[in-house]
Amino acid sequence: MFTGIIEEVGVVKNVTKGTSSFSMLITADVVASDLKLGDSVNTNGACLTVTALNLNSFTVDIMPETMRKTNLGILKPGSEVNLERALMLSSRLGGHLVSGHIDGTGVIRQIKKEDNAVWITMKAGHDILRYMIPKGSVSLDGISLTVVHVDEVSFDVSLIPHTMAVTTLRNKKPGDTLNIECDMVAKYIERFTGIPGSESRIDKEFLDKHGF
């Protein structure tokens, strides 16, 4: 489990490709400092497992399903990646609950400045947009952000200068693809309320009957 507060921007040092998977060596001074084999690292939003360690680098494996759901397949030596170590129960939850399980990708439609803020408009499919609500949470390439506006084809987020400075978003441009993880609470609510015939289905009739 993660928070979406990026600790460090790492750099891909090497990529070893398989048929439909690959392993990736990432250099990172802060994140690699106390990792152990088997630890989870949020890498551009995807929860990956550390399979090898050096002093200031670590290796992760990317399986075919992760390749299909994320933008990790376009990474190459020299690419920057957002990194976050797993949340400790004693830590403050500064962002929102992020599982590192990517729902899909979206494409940057527009980037514009407004005083000290930067607005990013993301084009995404209905399977992503159905979970977006104004003032709700979303993770873009592992970064915890607040949804400002939603329409039929896109959603907007607004970033402060600090977020732009310490994440890979500083180098992004329209047309680039980002990993998207929707708010897990929204997905659970949909599951609990949207199964016709289920005994545990919660709908308006159920809520009225039980005084809600």
MOCOR-V297732 format. One record per residue. RES is the residue in three letters. D_CENTER is the distance of its C-alpha to the mean C-alpha in Angstrom with 2 decimals. Layout:
res | d_center
RES | D_CENTER
RES | D_CENTER
This chain:
res | d_center
MET | 11.53
PHE | 9.65
THR | 9.83
GLY | 7.20
ILE | 10.45
ILE | 10.52
GLU | 13.77
GLU | 14.62
VAL | 14.21
GLY | 15.60
VAL | 17.54
VAL | 17.87
LYS | 21.52
ASN | 22.26
VAL | 21.08
THR | 23.23
LYS | 22.93
GLY | 24.19
THR | 25.11
SER | 21.69
SER | 19.68
PHE | 19.65
SER | 19.43
MET | 18.21
LEU | 19.82
ILE | 17.87
THR | 19.89
ALA | 18.77
ASP | 21.43
VAL | 19.77
VAL | 17.21
ALA | 19.80
SER | 22.54
ASP | 22.42
LEU | 20.43
LYS | 22.34
LEU | 22.40
GLY | 20.21
ASP | 17.73
SER | 13.99
VAL | 11.83
ASN | 8.07
THR | 8.40
ASN | 6.30
GLY | 3.27
ALA | 6.28
CYS | 8.91
LEU | 12.02
THR | 15.59
VAL | 17.93
THR | 21.01
ALA | 23.07
LEU | 23.55
ASN | 25.56
LEU | 26.33
ASN | 23.52
SER | 21.45
PHE | 19.89
THR | 19.42
VAL | 16.85
ASP | 17.50
ILE | 15.42
MET | 17.02
PRO | 17.86
GLU | 15.57
THR | 12.47
MET | 14.26
ARG | 14.81
LYS | 11.38
THR | 9.49
ASN | 10.80
LEU | 11.76
GLY | 15.25
ILE | 16.03
LEU | 15.71
LYS | 19.19
PRO | 21.13
GLY | 20.58
SER | 17.00
GLU | 14.89
VAL | 11.55
ASN | 9.53
LEU | 10.52
GLU | 10.65
ARG | 13.21
ALA | 13.29
LEU | 14.42
MET | 18.21
LEU | 20.00
SER | 22.14
SER | 19.43
ARG | 18.85
LEU | 15.72
GLY | 15.01
GLY | 11.74
HIS | 10.98
LEU | 10.58
VAL | 7.20
SER | 8.27
GLY | 6.07
HIS | 7.52
ILE | 6.18
ASP | 8.63
GLY | 9.40
THR | 9.50
GLY | 11.23
VAL | 13.72
ILE | 14.56
ARG | 17.84
GLN | 19.09
ILE | 18.74
LYS | 21.49
LYS | 22.73
GLU | 24.33
ASP | 26.20
ASN | 23.78
ALA | 20.65
VAL | 18.65
TRP | 17.69
ILE | 15.18
THR | 15.86
MET | 13.46
LYS | 15.41
ALA | 14.08
GLY | 16.05
HIS | 17.55
ASP | 15.50
ILE | 12.46
LEU | 14.76
ARG | 16.64
TYR | 14.12
MET | 14.05
ILE | 16.71
PRO | 17.90
LYS | 16.95
GLY | 14.25
SER | 10.74
VAL | 7.49
SER | 3.99
LEU | 4.59
ASP | 4.40
GLY | 3.32
ILE | 5.98
SER | 7.46
LEU | 9.63
THR | 12.54
VAL | 13.55
VAL | 17.07
HIS | 18.47
VAL | 18.10
ASP | 20.59
GLU | 21.30
VAL | 19.34
SER | 16.76
PHE | 15.13
ASP | 15.38
VAL | 13.67
SER | 15.86
LEU | 15.27
ILE | 17.85
PRO | 19.35
HIS | 17.99
THR | 14.29
MET | 15.50
ALA | 17.68
VAL | 15.51
THR | 12.39
THR | 12.43
LEU | 12.51
ARG | 16.17
ASN | 17.01
LYS | 15.29
LYS | 17.74
PRO | 18.32
GLY | 17.89
ASP | 14.91
THR | 12.12
LEU | 8.40
ASN | 5.63
ILE | 5.06
GLU | 4.68
CYS | 8.02
ASP | 9.94
MET | 11.43
VAL | 14.73
ALA | 15.17
LYS | 14.87
TYR | 17.41
ILE | 19.68
GLU | 19.81
ARG | 20.70
PHE | 23.36
THR | 24.90
GLY | 24.74
ILE | 26.73
PRO | 30.29
GLY | 32.96
SER | 30.89
GLU | 32.90
SER | 29.90
ARG | 29.02
ILE | 28.64
ASP | 29.96
LYS | 32.12
GLU | 35.23
PHE | 33.88
LEU | 32.85
ASP | 36.27
LYS | 38.11
HIS | 36.56
GLY | 37.09
PHE | 33.69
